[in-house]
Amino acid sequence: TVSWRTETVNPGPDKAPELGVRIDVDIPERKMQVAITIRRNPDTSLPATHYVEIQFSGNDNFGGVAQVPVMRMKNNEAAQGIPLAGISIRVMQGFFLIGLSAAETDRDRNLQVMKTLNWLDIPFIYNNGRRAVVTFEKGAAGEKVLAEAFAAWGN
């Protein structure tokens, strides 16, 4: 199951709270949960337009998650997907931060695919080297939440 909502996030000291997107993915048959937060980067001195936080919890049968390349967007479940331009770093076990590129062409393409394509892929690599992908559809709830957030962010 996937649930989408907006939430107020605190972007840092001396910054006004602003809207963020929260996506909770629950995969009961794998005993896995994935929490995704998307927020605008208010600090123009940093080369990222948005941050995507991805946190895995639950099943640790494969030794935990070692790496999450950037997310991909696609127009249907079976498509290869278009990777969002950005850099992914492992913050700590099960927690990853993706900074989406602020380069003009990357920014425009990232926003375009996030707004228009309906499916998301989160590819990841377990610590033992096995690979997996969490794939889910935006659906009406995701469309509404992202539209509200992009409007608040001026995108």
C-alpha positions as CSV (number, residue, x, y, z in Angstrom):
1,T,0.0,0.0,0.0
2,V,1.1,3.6,-0.6
3,S,-0.2,6.6,1.2
4,W,0.5,10.2,0.2
5,R,0.2,13.4,2.2
6,T,1.6,16.8,2.6
7,E,3.2,17.8,5.9
8,T,4.9,20.8,7.4
9,V,8.6,20.5,7.5
10,N,11.2,22.6,9.2
11,P,13.9,23.5,6.7
12,G,16.4,24.6,9.3
13,P,17.3,27.3,11.7
14,D,15.9,30.8,10.9
15,K,13.8,29.4,8.1
16,A,10.0,29.4,8.0
17,P,8.3,26.0,8.0
18,E,7.1,24.9,4.6
19,L,5.2,22.2,2.9
20,G,6.7,18.8,2.2
21,V,5.5,15.6,0.6
22,R,5.4,12.4,2.6
23,I,5.0,9.0,0.9
24,D,4.6,5.8,3.1
25,V,5.0,2.5,1.3
26,D,4.1,-0.7,3.1
27,I,5.0,-4.1,1.6
28,P,3.5,-6.6,4.2
29,E,4.6,-9.8,2.3
30,R,8.2,-8.6,2.6
31,K,7.8,-7.0,6.0
32,M,9.2,-3.8,4.7
33,Q,8.3,-0.2,5.0
34,V,9.7,2.7,3.0
35,A,9.2,6.3,4.1
36,I,9.9,9.0,1.5
37,T,10.0,12.7,2.1
38,I,10.3,15.3,-0.7
39,R,11.0,18.9,0.2
40,R,12.2,22.0,-1.5
41,N,15.8,23.1,-0.8
42,P,15.4,26.7,0.5
43,D,19.2,27.3,0.5
44,T,20.1,28.7,-2.9
45,S,23.8,28.4,-2.1
46,L,23.5,24.6,-2.3
47,P,23.4,22.9,-5.8
48,A,20.1,21.0,-5.1
49,T,16.5,22.1,-5.9
50,H,14.9,19.5,-3.8
51,Y,15.8,16.8,-1.3
52,V,14.4,13.3,-1.3
53,E,14.8,11.4,2.0
54,I,14.3,7.6,1.8
55,Q,14.2,5.5,4.9
56,F,13.8,1.7,4.9
57,S,12.6,-0.2,7.9
58,G,11.4,-3.7,8.6
59,N,12.8,-6.8,7.0
60,D,16.6,-7.1,7.3
61,N,16.9,-10.6,5.7
62,F,19.6,-9.4,3.2
63,G,21.7,-7.4,5.7
64,G,20.1,-4.0,5.2
65,V,20.2,-1.6,2.3
66,A,23.7,-0.4,1.2
67,Q,22.8,1.9,-1.7
68,V,20.0,3.8,-3.3
69,P,20.7,5.2,-6.7
70,V,18.5,8.1,-7.6
71,M,14.8,7.6,-8.2
72,R,13.3,6.9,-11.6
73,M,10.0,8.1,-13.0
74,K,8.1,6.2,-15.8
75,N,4.8,6.2,-17.6
76,N,3.8,2.6,-16.8
77,E,4.8,-0.1,-14.4
78,A,6.9,-2.1,-17.0
79,A,8.8,0.8,-18.4
80,Q,12.6,1.3,-17.8
81,G,12.1,4.7,-16.3
82,I,13.9,8.0,-16.5
83,P,16.4,8.6,-13.6
84,L,16.1,11.9,-11.8
85,A,19.3,13.9,-12.1
86,G,20.9,14.2,-8.6
87,I,23.2,12.6,-6.1
88,S,22.4,10.0,-3.6
89,I,24.2,9.5,-0.3
90,R,23.8,7.1,2.5
91,V,23.3,9.0,5.7
92,M,23.2,6.0,8.0
93,Q,21.9,2.4,7.9
94,G,18.6,2.4,6.0
95,F,18.5,6.2,5.5
96,F,19.4,7.9,2.2
97,L,19.4,11.5,1.0
98,I,19.1,12.4,-2.7
99,G,19.8,16.0,-3.7
100,L,18.1,16.8,-7.0
101,S,20.4,18.7,-9.4
102,A,19.9,22.5,-9.6
103,A,21.6,22.7,-13.1
104,E,18.9,24.4,-15.2
105,T,18.4,21.6,-17.8
106,D,18.4,18.9,-15.0
107,R,16.0,21.0,-12.9
108,D,13.6,21.5,-15.8
109,R,13.7,17.8,-16.7
110,N,13.3,16.6,-13.1
111,L,10.3,18.8,-12.6
112,Q,8.7,17.8,-15.9
113,V,9.0,14.0,-15.3
114,M,7.9,14.3,-11.6
115,K,4.8,16.2,-12.7
116,T,3.9,14.2,-15.8
117,L,4.9,10.5,-15.3
118,N,2.8,8.3,-13.1
119,W,5.1,5.6,-11.8
120,L,8.1,5.8,-9.4
121,D,10.9,3.3,-9.1
122,I,13.2,3.3,-6.1
123,P,16.1,0.9,-7.0
124,F,18.3,-0.2,-4.2
125,I,21.1,-2.6,-3.4
126,Y,21.2,-4.7,-0.2
127,N,24.5,-5.0,1.7
128,N,24.9,-8.5,0.4
129,G,24.9,-7.2,-3.2
130,R,21.3,-8.3,-4.1
131,R,19.3,-5.7,-6.1
132,A,15.7,-4.8,-5.8
133,V,13.2,-2.1,-6.8
134,V,10.2,-0.7,-5.1
135,T,7.8,0.4,-7.8
136,F,4.5,2.3,-7.2
137,E,2.0,4.5,-8.9
138,K,1.2,8.1,-8.0
139,G,-2.5,7.6,-8.6
140,A,-5.0,10.4,-7.8
141,A,-3.7,10.9,-4.3
142,G,-0.1,11.3,-5.4
143,E,-1.1,13.7,-8.2
144,K,-3.0,15.9,-5.8
145,V,-0.3,16.0,-3.2
146,L,2.5,16.7,-5.6
147,A,0.4,19.4,-7.4
148,E,-0.2,21.1,-4.0
149,A,3.4,20.9,-3.1
150,F,4.7,22.2,-6.4
151,A,2.3,25.1,-6.2
152,A,3.5,26.0,-2.7
153,W,7.1,25.8,-3.9
154,G,6.5,27.9,-6.9
155,N,7.3,25.1,-9.4
